[in-house]
Amino acid sequence: MNTPAAATPLPPDVRLMNGVTALLLAGLLLAALGLGVHKLMRLPAFNIRHIQVEGEVARNSVASLRANALSHLSGTFLSMSLRQTRQAFEDVPWVRRAEVQRVWPNRLRVRLEEHKPAAYWEEKADGADAGSEASAGRALVNSFGEVFEANLGDVEDEDLPVLAGPAGSSERMLSMWRQLQASSAHLGQSVQRLDLSGRGSWRLSLDQGAVIELGRGEEAEVVQRYAQFVATLSQLTSRFQTPLLAADLRHAEGYAVRLRGISTTTPSPTKGPVKKR
């Protein structure tokens, strides 16, 4: 019985050449495939033919979207970057968030969420006190407490309050304004302006002109302090039959008020030295 002869192993240099040849062929095939996909993705048949805009478009028209977003779009249905497309729409004034989805074979569906203005925003310098002027420029704060830029003329007919405070405090200030506004409703007034100093001292201005120093402390403490003031203020105004001009709630055991035509009084007597918050 004859046994088969053992296969003679290939020399190392031949095996190396065969391996290199296989790698080169594989690379060429991958390059050809990539080139084919690249050309396919850019065929005119896959150009975007229609963009469907949904959601909130009260502040934007077709013309404004075309001018601000569509001119920045590039690529076909297959090659377009959804991230860049989303950013192009989010850069449009009044757009807070955009969701972009491909719809086969050549459509885009865009869902927009617009900013809902809640207040004007003025940023104060670090360390500025509550009564200091803020920066000259104004922006807007949306219902989430986020600062955004837009044409202020678009909201000139809306009765928006002013929030003025350090950078990064807009969300906190909007929450505070809402709580103080709820208490002010008992006076039949609204908080027209709310200031926050770099040291955490609060100051509000009512729509009829009164300025009230609220002082520092935890937000819940400041809100409660103001609510107590509102609850007792009517006793003073009804007694003297004159409106409030200013109040200082920073005293530890009472508050001082100034009424029109009447000098400053302290309705709640203090015991010992007056401490301020």
C-alpha positions as CSV (number, residue, x, y, z in Angstrom):
1,M,0.0,0.0,0.0
2,N,1.5,3.3,-1.1
3,T,1.4,6.3,1.2
4,P,1.0,9.8,-0.4
5,A,4.0,11.9,-0.5
6,A,4.1,14.8,2.0
7,A,3.4,18.2,0.5
8,T,6.5,20.2,0.2
9,P,6.1,23.5,2.2
10,L,6.3,26.7,0.3
11,P,9.4,28.8,1.0
12,P,8.8,31.7,3.4
13,D,9.3,34.4,0.7
14,V,6.6,32.8,-1.5
15,R,4.2,32.6,1.4
16,L,4.9,36.3,2.2
17,M,4.3,37.2,-1.5
18,N,1.0,35.3,-1.5
19,G,-0.2,37.0,1.7
20,V,0.7,40.5,0.4
21,T,-1.1,39.7,-2.9
22,A,-4.2,38.7,-1.0
23,L,-4.1,41.8,1.1
24,L,-3.7,44.0,-2.0
25,L,-6.6,42.4,-3.7
26,A,-8.8,42.8,-0.7
27,G,-7.8,46.4,-0.4
28,L,-8.6,47.0,-4.1
29,L,-12.0,45.4,-3.7
30,L,-12.8,47.5,-0.6
31,A,-11.6,50.7,-2.4
32,A,-13.8,49.9,-5.4
33,L,-16.7,49.1,-3.2
34,G,-16.2,52.4,-1.2
35,L,-15.9,54.4,-4.5
36,G,-19.1,52.8,-5.7
37,V,-21.0,53.6,-2.5
38,H,-19.6,57.1,-2.6
39,K,-20.9,57.7,-6.1
40,L,-24.2,56.0,-5.3
41,M,-24.8,58.3,-2.3
42,R,-24.4,61.3,-4.5
43,L,-26.6,60.3,-7.4
44,P,-29.2,63.0,-8.3
45,A,-31.9,60.4,-7.8
46,F,-31.3,60.7,-4.0
47,N,-31.4,64.5,-3.8
48,I,-33.8,65.8,-1.1
49,R,-37.0,66.7,-2.9
50,H,-39.2,67.7,0.0
51,I,-38.7,68.9,3.6
52,Q,-41.7,68.5,5.9
53,V,-41.7,70.9,8.9
54,E,-43.9,70.0,11.8
55,G,-44.3,71.2,15.4
56,E,-44.1,74.8,16.6
57,V,-43.6,77.4,13.8
58,A,-45.5,80.4,15.3
59,R,-42.3,82.5,15.3
60,N,-40.9,81.3,11.9
61,S,-42.3,81.4,8.4
62,V,-41.3,79.3,5.4
63,A,-39.2,82.3,4.2
64,S,-37.2,82.6,7.4
65,L,-36.6,78.8,7.5
66,R,-35.4,78.9,3.9
67,A,-33.1,81.8,4.5
68,N,-31.7,80.6,7.8
69,A,-31.6,76.8,7.5
70,L,-32.1,75.4,4.0
71,S,-29.1,77.4,2.6
72,H,-26.9,75.5,5.0
73,L,-28.0,72.0,4.1
74,S,-25.7,69.9,1.9
75,G,-25.6,66.3,0.6
76,T,-28.3,63.9,-0.6
77,F,-30.7,61.7,1.2
78,L,-28.0,59.1,1.8
79,S,-25.0,61.4,2.4
80,M,-26.6,64.2,4.4
81,S,-25.4,64.5,8.0
82,L,-28.4,64.5,10.3
83,R,-26.4,66.1,13.1
84,Q,-25.4,69.0,10.9
85,T,-28.9,69.3,9.5
86,R,-30.3,69.4,13.0
87,Q,-27.8,72.1,14.0
88,A,-28.8,74.2,10.9
89,F,-32.4,74.3,12.1
90,E,-31.5,74.9,15.7
91,D,-29.5,77.9,14.6
92,V,-32.6,79.5,13.3
93,P,-33.9,82.3,15.6
94,W,-36.6,81.2,18.0
95,V,-35.9,77.5,17.4
96,R,-35.0,75.7,20.7
97,R,-34.7,72.2,19.4
98,A,-35.1,70.3,16.1
99,E,-35.5,66.6,15.4
100,V,-34.6,65.5,11.9
101,Q,-35.6,62.2,10.3
102,R,-35.0,60.7,6.8
103,V,-38.2,59.5,5.0
104,W,-37.4,57.2,2.1
105,P,-36.6,57.9,-0.7
106,N,-35.9,61.6,-0.8
107,R,-37.7,63.5,2.0
108,L,-36.8,65.0,5.4
109,R,-39.1,65.3,8.3
110,V,-38.2,68.1,10.7
111,R,-40.0,68.7,14.0
112,L,-39.4,72.0,15.7
113,E,-39.8,73.2,19.2
114,E,-39.7,77.0,19.6
115,H,-38.6,79.1,22.6
116,K,-41.5,80.4,24.6
117,P,-40.3,83.8,26.0
118,A,-40.9,84.2,29.7
119,A,-38.7,87.3,30.6
120,Y,-36.0,89.6,29.4
121,W,-32.5,88.8,30.6
122,E,-29.8,91.3,31.7
123,E,-26.5,89.8,32.9
124,K,-24.7,91.5,35.8
125,A,-21.0,91.7,36.3
126,D,-19.5,89.4,39.0
127,G,-19.9,90.9,42.4
128,A,-22.5,93.5,41.4
129,D,-25.1,94.3,44.0
130,A,-28.8,93.9,43.5
131,G,-29.4,97.6,42.7
132,S,-26.5,98.0,40.2
133,E,-27.0,98.3,36.5
134,A,-26.7,95.2,34.4
135,S,-25.0,95.0,31.0
136,A,-26.5,97.2,28.3
137,G,-27.4,94.3,26.0
138,R,-30.6,92.3,26.6
139,A,-31.5,88.8,25.7
140,L,-34.5,86.6,26.5
141,V,-35.3,83.8,28.9
142,N,-37.5,81.0,27.8
143,S,-40.0,79.0,29.9
144,F,-37.2,76.6,30.9
145,G,-35.1,79.4,32.2
146,E,-32.6,79.2,29.3
147,V,-31.1,82.4,27.9
148,F,-31.4,82.8,24.1
149,E,-30.9,85.5,21.5
150,A,-33.8,86.7,19.3
151,N,-35.1,89.9,17.9
152,L,-36.5,91.8,20.9
153,G,-38.9,93.6,18.6
154,D,-40.8,90.3,18.3
155,V,-41.9,90.5,21.9
156,E,-42.3,94.3,22.4
157,D,-46.1,93.9,22.7
158,E,-45.7,91.2,25.3
159,D,-45.6,92.3,29.0
160,L,-42.5,90.4,30.0
161,P,-40.7,91.0,33.3
162,V,-36.9,91.7,33.5
163,L,-34.6,89.3,35.2
164,A,-31.1,90.7,36.0
165,G,-28.5,88.6,37.7
166,P,-25.1,86.9,37.4
167,A,-24.3,84.6,34.5
168,G,-25.8,81.1,34.9
169,S,-28.6,82.2,37.3
170,S,-31.5,82.6,34.8
171,E,-33.2,79.3,35.6
172,R,-33.0,79.9,39.3
173,M,-34.3,83.5,38.9
174,L,-37.2,82.5,36.7
175,S,-38.3,80.0,39.3
176,M,-38.0,82.6,42.0
177,W,-40.0,85.2,39.9
178,R,-42.8,82.7,39.5
179,Q,-43.1,82.2,43.3
180,L,-42.9,85.9,44.1
181,Q,-45.4,86.7,41.3
182,A,-47.9,84.3,43.0
183,S,-47.6,86.3,46.2
184,S,-47.8,89.7,44.4
185,A,-51.1,88.7,42.8
186,H,-52.6,89.3,46.3
187,L,-51.6,92.9,46.0
188,G,-53.2,93.2,42.6
189,Q,-49.7,93.8,41.1
190,S,-47.0,91.9,39.3
191,V,-43.3,91.7,39.6
192,Q,-42.0,93.8,36.8
193,R,-38.3,93.3,37.6
194,L,-36.2,90.9,39.7
195,D,-32.6,91.5,40.6
196,L,-30.1,89.2,42.1
197,S,-26.7,90.3,43.4
198,G,-23.5,88.4,43.2
199,R,-23.7,87.8,47.0
200,G,-27.2,86.4,46.7
201,S,-29.4,89.3,47.7
202,W,-32.8,89.7,46.0
203,R,-34.6,92.9,45.0
204,L,-37.9,93.2,43.2
205,S,-39.8,96.0,41.5
206,L,-43.6,96.0,41.2
207,D,-45.4,97.2,38.2
208,Q,-46.8,100.3,40.1
209,G,-43.2,101.4,40.9
210,A,-42.5,100.1,44.5
211,V,-39.1,98.7,45.0
212,I,-38.7,96.0,47.7
213,E,-35.4,94.8,49.2
214,L,-35.8,91.1,50.0
215,G,-32.3,90.3,51.3
216,R,-30.4,87.1,51.3
217,G,-31.2,83.5,52.4
218,E,-32.5,80.3,51.0
219,E,-35.1,80.8,48.3
220,A,-37.9,79.3,50.4
221,E,-37.0,81.6,53.2
222,V,-37.0,84.7,51.0
223,V,-40.4,83.7,49.4
224,Q,-41.9,83.2,52.9
225,R,-40.5,86.5,54.0
226,Y,-42.2,88.3,51.1
227,A,-45.5,86.4,51.6
228,Q,-45.6,87.6,55.2
229,F,-45.0,91.1,54.1
230,V,-47.7,91.0,51.5
231,A,-50.2,89.6,54.1
232,T,-49.6,92.6,56.4
233,L,-49.1,95.4,53.9
234,S,-52.8,96.1,53.3
235,Q,-53.1,97.1,57.0
236,L,-50.7,99.9,56.4
237,T,-51.9,101.1,53.0
238,S,-55.6,101.1,54.2
239,R,-54.7,102.9,57.4
240,F,-52.8,105.7,55.6
241,Q,-54.7,105.6,52.3
242,T,-51.5,106.0,50.3
243,P,-49.6,103.6,48.1
244,L,-46.3,101.9,48.8
245,L,-43.1,103.4,47.4
246,A,-40.4,101.1,48.9
247,A,-39.9,98.4,51.5
248,D,-36.9,96.8,53.2
249,L,-37.4,93.3,54.4
250,R,-33.8,92.7,55.5
251,H,-34.4,93.5,59.1
252,A,-34.4,90.5,61.4
253,E,-37.4,91.5,63.4
254,G,-39.6,93.5,61.1
255,Y,-39.5,95.6,57.9
256,A,-39.3,99.2,57.0
257,V,-41.6,100.8,54.5
258,R,-41.9,104.1,52.7
259,L,-45.4,105.3,51.7
260,R,-46.1,108.2,49.4
261,G,-46.1,111.4,51.5
262,I,-45.1,109.6,54.7
263,S,-41.7,109.1,56.1
264,T,-40.2,105.7,56.7
265,T,-42.0,103.7,59.4
266,T,-41.2,100.3,61.0
267,P,-44.5,98.5,61.6
268,S,-43.0,95.7,63.5
269,P,-41.0,96.8,66.6
270,T,-37.5,95.5,66.9
271,K,-35.8,94.4,70.1
272,G,-32.2,95.4,70.5
273,P,-30.0,96.3,67.5
274,V,-31.6,95.8,64.1
275,K,-29.9,93.1,62.1
276,K,-30.0,93.0,58.4
277,R,-30.1,90.0,56.2
